Amino acid sequence: MSMRREENLAYITSNRPMKSLGLVPKNRLYTDEQMRGALIFSDSDSRRQITVSGMGEFSLPPDRIKLIVMITSTKSSVNEAKTSVIRRLRYIEQTFRNYGVKEQDKTVVQSIARRDTMYEVTAEVTAIFLDIQRYQQCHNQLVEKLDAPVVRVLDPVFFHSTLRLENLKRQASVQAVRNAKHTAEDVARTVGLHVAKAVHIVEESYQEREGSLSTPGQAASFQYLLDAKTITVHVTVNVTFELKAKERQHKHEEKTK
């Protein structure tokens, strides 16, 4: 989802020594002579330019889901505790494979601790899913088939892949430049000119925010967790464009030289 906003003020400049042109309010009307007097010069070395602001904003929900399963067994014999954990671990890993989880997207961490005369063996299994529906099906099967509290399936962890996040930032920046060009074109038409190439682009601000504010007492539903990890990128740029005379006007200026 994108948003477009045009700034209310445009800065019109020239590299020719002159008095300050000040600010041109976007919605104020000027006669052609007033505007041409500010922008168009008779000498061929004059470069007409306009500097405007533009904003781009894009939002992106997470494209990765992490499913985490904790297996814990406490017994007087360490071998019995290990056997209990390994049996369940093999079932979980096979379930992950059935739902298309690749080996590089799965991790297993095991640990052993002493609790007085007892041994506690723990395994933490993590799988990364790219598809929400497959995640939900796998999650539901594990909750249904495995016994609690020996096995606990934790809440989903949502996150963005590096590539998607970089694309989001790029999209917001491109949209900001496009919106700046739209503003420049509006002003240029008023004075009988057209916008040429961009000669200078400066990123004035970059903001990245995640999710929405939490509500006290609100249950952490699946959709709530998804929304909480949705990232919105906001970029503001200042862009300087060259201004050129329209073709008919340009030919007239050439004849009068």
PyMOL commands that set and color helices and strands:
alter all, ss='L'
color gray80, all
select helices_A, chain A and resi 32-39+78-98+103-105+132-145+162-190+222-228+247-256
alter helices_A, ss='H'
color red, helices_A
select strands_A, chain A and resi 2-6+9-14+23-25+48-60+64-75+106-115+118-129+151-153+157-159+193-210+231-245
alter strands_A, ss='S'
color yellow, strands_A
deselect
rebuild
show_as cartoon
